[in-house]
Amino acid sequence: MNEIGEMLKNTRESSGVSLNEASKDLDIKVEMLENIEDGRTGAFKDIFELKEYITNYAKYLGLDADSLIDEFNEYMFEYTSKIPVKEIEKTIELKLKEEKKDHEEIASPYTKERKKYNSWVYIVIYIFIFLMILIAVFWSVKQVTINKNVTDTISYGGK
């Protein structure tokens, strides 16, 4: 961030523009411009606001705003990243090696592929259940029917 601030400051000074003049033209407080030129990102509550200030200030001074924002994004990534990318890549490689090794050696019931049954097995089961229901219905109707007459009461022998 210091390089970005120095570049903006050097460009402003070589153009003969004062901080007050740039502040009035950009409608940005002098203190904000000073913080940008000194590389104090902590003075800004919102990073997006800071990026907008840098973009406007760079355009005002005739610099390539996109390249400055790219440089700022790289700085913010390095500043906020706690773990270096090389360590992350190394950890991922180790994890992949361990998973490959573990997968070859251990066969867990949770990691094994389950055998999938063909659809004909389910069809046979459904037909069997349907036939059992038909037999139960036929048998219950047969119990209620006596000598081809349907009874509405059950008799216990005799007259």
N, C-alpha and C positions, 0 to 999 in steps of 0.2 A: 504494500500500500504506500510505503514511503516513496518508491520509485514513481508511482502514479502522481502523487502529490508534488514531487520535485519537478516532474515533467510539466505539470500544469502551471506551477509557479514560475519556472524558467521561461515557458512560452509566454505567460502573461507579462513578465518583466521585460522580455526581449521585444514584445509588441508595444511596450510603453503604456500599458493599461494599469491603473492603480486598483487596489482591492476595493476601494470605495466606488470607483467607476464601474467595475465588474459587478459589484453588489447591486448597484442601482439598475444596471442594464438587465441583469438576470432575475431581479427581485428575490435575491437570496441574501440573508444577513451576512455581514462581514465576518462574524465569528464562525459561521458555517464554512465559508470559503477558507478561512485560516485553518480550521480543523481538517478540511480536505487536503490542503497543501502540506500540512504537517503530518498527515497520515494517521490521524486520531479517529479511528472508526468507532471507538467506545463513546465518543461524544454524540453519536446518533442513536436514537432509539429504534429506528426502523431502517433496515438495510436497503429496502426497496426505495425509500426516500433518498438515501445516500447514493444509490445507483442513478437515480434520476438527476440528482445534483451533478454528479460526475459527467453524465451524458450531456446535460445542458451546458456545463462549463466547458467541456471539450469541444462541443460544436461552436460555442461562442468564440473560443480561441482558435478555431480552424483546425483542430486535431481530429484524427479518426476516432470517433466515439465508440464504434463497435470493437475496435482492437483494445481500447482502454477498458471497456466493460468485460471483455474476455479475460484480460489480465487481472481485473478486479475479482472476477468469478474464481479464477485459479487461486488467487490469494485467499479468498474466503474459504475455498475448499480445503486448502492446506491449513488455514487457521482453525477451522472448526473440526477437521478430521482428527480424531484421537488416535486412530490406528493407521499406520502407514499401509499403503496399498500392497507393497511387497509382502508384508506379514499376512495380510488377508489372503493373498494368492497362495502363499506357502501353507497356511492353515487349511484352505480348501483342498489343495493337493493331498495333504496328509489325511484328511477326512475321507476323500475318495479312495485312497489306497486302503485305509482301514475297512471301509465298507465293502470293498471288493474282496479283501481277505476274509472278513467275517462272513460274507455271503457264500463263499466257497466252502468254508469249514463247518458252519453251523446250519442245521436245518430245523427251523422252528415251525410249530404248527401255525403260527401267525404269518410267517413269511412264505410258507408253501402255497402253491397254487392248488385250489380245491378242484376236485374232479367235477366236471360239469356233466350232468346227465342229459341224454338225448331227450327230445320232446316226446318220443314214443313211450317212454317210461311213465311220464305224466298222463298221457292219454290212456294207457292201460289202467292206471290207478283210478282215474275218473270213471272209466267204464265199469270197473269193479264196484265202486261206491254206488253208481247209478243202479246197477243190477241188485245190489243188496237192498237199496231203498224200494225197488220194485217188488222184490220178494216179500219184504216186510209189509208193504201195502196190500199185496195179494193175500197174504196169510191173515191179516187183520180183517179184510173183507170176507174171507172164507169163514172166519170164526163167527161173524155176525150173521151170516146167511145159513139158514137151516132148511133143507129140502127145497131149495130154490126159492124160498120165501125170505124176505128180509125181516128180521125181528127187531123190535124196538125195545124189548126187554129180554133179559137173560133169565132162562128158567133153570131150575136145579133138578131136573129129572121129574118124573111123575107127570100127573095131568095138570 
